[in-house]
Amino acid sequence: MDVKIIKDLAQKYTVDELNKFADEFEATGVAPIKTQDDPGDQMSDYLQAAELRVYIDKGLPVNEALREFSKRVRGVLT
């Protein structure tokens, strides 16, 4: 998880746009907005940025939204 990339995507694009990027990447294998060379990491960036954007759209400041999202990810991994 590259926090800088995810944060940047979440600040620039809407949830719908990020989900469309993921759908297009899955369908064509071509990244609409290239963030990384590894396809798995590329897809993860789109999907994680979309989840982060949900928190931002709820009114949380970016850093707090990132903290909440990170808590959720750590909860899944433990």
C-alpha positions as CSV (number, residue, x, y, z in Angstrom):
1,M,0.0,0.0,0.0
2,D,1.6,3.2,-1.2
3,V,-0.1,5.9,1.0
4,K,1.1,8.8,-1.1
5,I,-0.4,7.4,-4.4
6,I,-3.7,6.4,-2.7
7,K,-4.0,9.8,-1.0
8,D,-3.2,11.6,-4.3
9,L,-5.8,9.6,-6.3
10,A,-8.5,10.1,-3.5
11,Q,-8.0,13.8,-3.6
12,K,-8.1,14.1,-7.4
13,Y,-10.9,11.7,-8.4
14,T,-14.4,10.9,-7.2
15,V,-15.5,7.4,-6.0
16,D,-17.3,6.8,-9.3
17,E,-14.2,7.8,-11.4
18,L,-11.9,5.6,-9.3
19,N,-14.3,2.6,-9.7
20,K,-14.5,3.3,-13.4
21,F,-10.7,3.2,-13.6
22,A,-10.7,-0.2,-11.8
23,D,-13.4,-1.5,-14.1
24,E,-11.6,-0.3,-17.2
25,F,-8.3,-1.8,-16.0
26,E,-10.0,-5.1,-15.3
27,A,-11.7,-5.2,-18.7
28,T,-8.8,-4.0,-20.9
29,G,-5.6,-4.5,-18.9
30,V,-4.7,-0.9,-19.6
31,A,-4.4,1.5,-16.6
32,P,-6.3,4.7,-17.3
33,I,-4.1,6.4,-14.7
34,K,-0.9,4.5,-14.2
35,T,0.4,4.5,-10.7
36,Q,2.6,1.4,-10.5
37,D,4.1,-1.3,-12.8
38,D,2.6,-4.3,-10.9
39,P,-1.0,-4.9,-12.1
40,G,-2.1,-6.1,-8.6
41,D,-0.7,-2.9,-7.0
42,Q,-2.3,-0.8,-9.7
43,M,-5.8,-2.3,-9.0
44,S,-5.3,-2.0,-5.3
45,D,-4.4,1.7,-5.7
46,Y,-7.7,2.4,-7.4
47,L,-9.8,0.4,-5.0
48,Q,-8.1,1.7,-1.9
49,A,-8.3,5.3,-3.1
50,A,-12.1,4.8,-3.7
51,E,-12.5,3.6,-0.1
52,L,-10.5,6.5,1.2
53,R,-12.5,9.0,-0.9
54,V,-15.7,7.7,0.8
55,Y,-14.3,8.9,4.2
56,I,-13.3,12.2,2.6
57,D,-16.8,12.6,1.1
58,K,-18.3,12.1,4.6
59,G,-16.5,15.3,5.6
60,L,-13.3,14.0,7.3
61,P,-10.1,15.9,6.6
62,V,-7.7,13.9,4.4
63,N,-5.3,12.9,7.1
64,E,-8.1,11.8,9.5
65,A,-9.7,9.9,6.6
66,L,-6.4,8.2,5.9
67,R,-6.1,7.3,9.6
68,E,-9.6,5.8,9.7
69,F,-9.0,3.8,6.5
70,S,-5.6,2.5,7.8
71,K,-7.3,1.3,11.0
72,R,-9.8,-0.6,8.9
73,V,-7.0,-2.2,6.8
74,R,-5.0,-3.1,9.9
75,G,-8.2,-4.7,11.4
76,V,-8.6,-6.9,8.3
77,L,-4.9,-7.9,8.3
78,T,-4.8,-8.9,12.0
